[in-house]
Amino acid sequence: MNDNLTDTTNQDSPIITIKDMHKWYGDFHVLKNINLKVHKGERIVICGPSGSGKSTLIRCINRLEEHQRGKIIVDGIELTNDLKNIERIRVEVGMVFQHFNLFPHLTILENLTLGPIWVRKTPKKEADETAMYYLEKVRIAEQAKKFPGQLSGGQQQRVAIARSLCMKPNVILFDEPTSALDPEMVKEVLDVMISLAQDGMTMLVVSHEMGFAKSVAHRVLFMDGGEILEENEPNEFFGNPQHERTQLFLSQILN
């Protein structure tokens, strides 16, 4: 891990626990025997080839996808069909998608205040102040009155991150947050994510940005065929991969 980043992990009580979790789409066994513990303040990067189950895994953590076997426990609450528990977990677990998912007819400020006002019942004045604080944090406060279509892809993704932060989550899930961006916009989004890491945010990031993984992650997970085949701290993961499938994957994307 990069020494510039403070290690704020708490090794006593996992904020996310996944035990023997499986998921199927019909007959297709998309996730197999997933076991994972994530501690508060920990940053985990999940990599692997397309179709390996990475995005499905993190989407199960806030019940955008339903698992069929095993347990997922988030902040002491088990994810079941109980809608109240699902709502509670979604308030605590932010999500940043590949394709921004901003409301095009709302201003940037309105996009950020909608959740806090309706879900957390935050007064509008307070929601506006919080939104402006996080827009400053992602360095686009001057865009508050504009609409999403007036912003670049990188700016829209930074808005999406700020929107997630406005809900004051305990964890943020990132599903390939830079893969839809032009190359010159990738750095501005990664810089915001590095800043969040420095603040101690618990993060699970599905990404092919291996430079980000090397400098920010506490652990890197490699998935293929719906399984976690390898996990290690970045120096070992990149310098001494154990599984032959990991070795092949890294040789293809690092060269």
C-alpha positions in Angstrom: 0.0 0.0 0.0 1.1 3.5 -0.7 2.7 5.0 2.4 1.1 8.3 1.7 -2.3 6.9 2.5 -3.2 6.5 6.1 -4.2 2.9 7.2 -7.5 3.5 8.9 -8.8 -0.1 8.8 -10.3 -1.6 11.9 -9.5 -5.3 12.0 -12.0 -6.1 14.8 -15.4 -5.8 13.2 -16.0 -6.3 9.5 -18.4 -3.8 8.0 -19.2 -6.3 5.2 -19.2 -10.1 5.7 -20.0 -12.5 2.8 -20.2 -16.2 3.7 -20.4 -19.0 1.1 -22.4 -16.8 -1.3 -23.7 -18.2 -4.6 -25.8 -16.7 -7.3 -27.4 -18.1 -10.5 -29.0 -16.6 -13.5 -31.3 -19.5 -14.4 -28.9 -22.4 -14.9 -25.8 -20.2 -15.1 -23.8 -20.2 -11.9 -22.5 -16.6 -12.0 -21.0 -16.5 -8.4 -19.6 -19.5 -6.6 -18.7 -19.8 -3.0 -17.8 -16.2 -2.4 -16.2 -15.5 1.0 -15.1 -12.0 1.9 -14.7 -9.7 4.9 -14.3 -6.0 4.5 -13.2 -3.8 7.5 -14.1 -0.2 8.1 -11.7 2.1 6.2 -10.4 -0.8 4.0 -10.0 -0.3 0.2 -10.4 -3.3 -2.0 -9.9 -3.4 -5.8 -11.6 -6.3 -7.6 -10.2 -7.1 -11.1 -10.6 -9.9 -13.6 -11.7 -10.5 -17.2 -15.1 -9.5 -18.5 -17.9 -11.8 -17.4 -16.0 -13.0 -14.3 -18.7 -11.9 -11.9 -17.0 -8.7 -10.5 -19.9 -6.3 -11.0 -22.5 -8.9 -10.0 -20.6 -9.4 -6.7 -20.7 -5.7 -5.7 -24.3 -5.3 -6.9 -25.2 -8.1 -4.5 -23.9 -6.1 -1.6 -26.7 -3.5 -1.9 -29.2 -5.9 -3.3 -29.3 -4.6 -6.8 -28.8 -8.3 -7.5 -30.2 -11.1 -5.3 -28.0 -13.9 -4.1 -29.6 -17.4 -3.8 -27.3 -19.1 -1.2 -25.1 -18.0 1.6 -25.1 -14.8 3.7 -24.3 -11.1 3.1 -24.1 -9.0 6.3 -23.6 -5.3 6.0 -23.1 -3.2 9.1 -24.7 -5.9 11.2 -27.7 -6.3 9.0 -28.2 -9.5 7.0 -29.5 -8.9 3.4 -32.7 -10.9 2.9 -36.0 -10.3 1.2 -36.9 -7.9 4.0 -37.5 -4.6 2.2 -36.8 -2.5 5.3 -33.4 -4.0 5.7 -32.6 -3.5 2.0 -33.6 0.2 2.4 -31.5 0.6 5.5 -28.4 -0.9 3.8 -28.9 1.1 0.6 -28.8 4.3 2.7 -25.5 3.2 4.3 -23.9 1.8 1.1 -23.3 4.3 -1.8 -22.9 3.2 -5.4 -21.1 4.8 -8.3 -21.9 3.2 -11.6 -20.1 3.0 -14.9 -22.7 5.3 -16.6 -23.2 8.1 -14.1 -27.1 7.6 -13.8 -27.8 11.3 -13.2 -31.2 12.7 -13.7 -30.9 14.8 -17.0 -33.8 17.1 -16.2 -32.4 18.1 -12.7 -29.5 20.5 -12.1 -26.3 19.2 -10.6 -27.3 20.6 -7.2 -30.8 19.0 -7.5 -29.3 15.7 -8.4 -27.2 15.8 -5.2 -30.0 17.0 -2.8 -32.8 14.6 -4.0 -31.6 11.6 -1.9 -30.9 13.4 1.4 -34.2 15.4 1.2 -36.4 12.4 0.4 -34.6 9.5 2.0 -32.8 11.0 5.0 -35.5 13.8 5.5 -32.7 16.4 5.5 -34.0 20.0 5.5 -33.4 21.6 2.0 -31.0 24.3 3.3 -28.8 21.7 5.0 -29.0 19.4 1.9 -27.9 22.3 -0.3 -25.0 23.2 2.0 -23.9 19.5 2.1 -24.1 19.2 -1.7 -22.0 22.3 -2.2 -19.4 21.0 0.3 -19.0 17.8 -1.7 -19.1 19.6 -5.0 -16.1 21.6 -3.7 -14.5 18.4 -2.6 -14.7 16.9 -6.1 -13.7 20.3 -7.5 -16.7 21.2 -9.6 -18.7 23.6 -7.3 -19.0 26.1 -10.2 -21.1 23.6 -12.1 -23.9 23.4 -9.5 -26.6 25.2 -11.5 -25.8 23.4 -14.8 -27.6 20.2 -16.1 -25.7 16.9 -16.5 -25.8 17.2 -20.3 -23.7 20.4 -20.1 -20.8 18.6 -18.4 -18.0 16.3 -19.7 -18.1 12.6 -18.8 -15.4 13.1 -16.2 -17.3 15.9 -14.6 -20.5 13.8 -14.6 -18.7 11.0 -12.9 -17.4 13.4 -10.2 -21.0 14.6 -9.7 -22.0 10.9 -9.3 -19.4 10.5 -6.6 -20.4 13.7 -4.8 -24.1 12.5 -5.0 -23.1 9.3 -3.2 -21.1 11.2 -0.6 -24.2 13.4 0.2 -25.9 10.4 1.6 -23.0 10.1 4.1 -22.6 6.3 3.5 -20.3 4.0 5.5 -19.2 2.2 2.3 -19.0 3.2 -1.4 -19.1 0.6 -4.2 -17.6 1.6 -7.5 -18.6 -0.4 -10.6 -15.9 0.3 -13.2 -16.2 4.1 -12.6 -13.7 5.1 -15.3 -14.4 2.5 -18.1 -16.9 4.8 -19.9 -14.6 7.8 -19.9 -12.2 9.1 -22.5 -8.6 8.5 -21.4 -7.9 12.1 -20.5 -10.9 12.2 -18.1 -9.8 9.0 -16.2 -7.2 10.8 -14.1 -9.6 13.5 -12.8 -12.0 10.8 -11.5 -9.1 8.6 -10.0 -7.8 11.7 -8.2 -11.1 12.2 -6.5 -11.2 8.5 -5.5 -7.6 8.8 -4.1 -8.8 11.8 -2.1 -11.6 9.7 -0.7 -9.1 7.0 0.2 -7.0 9.5 2.1 -10.1 10.5 4.1 -10.6 6.8 5.2 -13.7 5.9 3.1 -14.4 2.2 2.9 -14.3 1.4 -0.8 -14.9 -1.6 -3.0 -13.8 -0.8 -6.5 -14.3 -3.0 -9.7 -11.6 -1.6 -12.0 -8.9 -2.3 -14.5 -6.9 0.7 -13.3 -3.9 -1.2 -11.9 -2.0 1.9 -11.1 -4.8 2.9 -8.8 -4.9 -0.6 -7.2 -1.2 -0.5 -6.6 -1.2 2.9 -4.9 -4.6 2.9 -3.0 -5.7 -0.7 -2.3 -5.2 -2.6 0.9 -6.1 -5.8 -1.0 -6.5 -6.7 -4.6 -8.9 -9.5 -5.5 -8.8 -11.4 -8.8 -12.0 -13.1 -10.1 -12.6 -15.5 -12.9 -15.5 -17.8 -13.6 -17.5 -16.4 -10.8 -14.9 -17.2 -8.1 -12.3 -15.3 -6.2 -9.1 -17.1 -7.3 -6.6 -14.9 -5.5 -6.4 -12.0 -3.1 -3.4 -10.3 -1.6 -1.9 -6.9 -0.7 -0.8 -5.0 -3.9 3.0 -5.6 -3.7 2.5 -9.4 -3.5 -0.4 -9.5 -5.9 1.4 -7.7 -8.7 4.9 -8.8 -7.8 4.3 -12.5 -7.0 0.9 -13.7 -8.3 0.3 -17.3 -7.3 -2.5 -18.5 -9.5 -1.7 -19.2 -13.1 -4.9 -17.5 -14.3 -3.8 -14.3 -12.3 -0.4 -14.5 -13.9 -1.9 -14.7 -17.4 -4.3 -11.8 -16.7 -1.7 -9.5 -15.4 0.7 -10.3 -18.2 -2.0 -9.3 -20.7 -3.0 -6.0 -19.0 0.3 -4.8 -17.7 2.3 -5.3 -20.9 
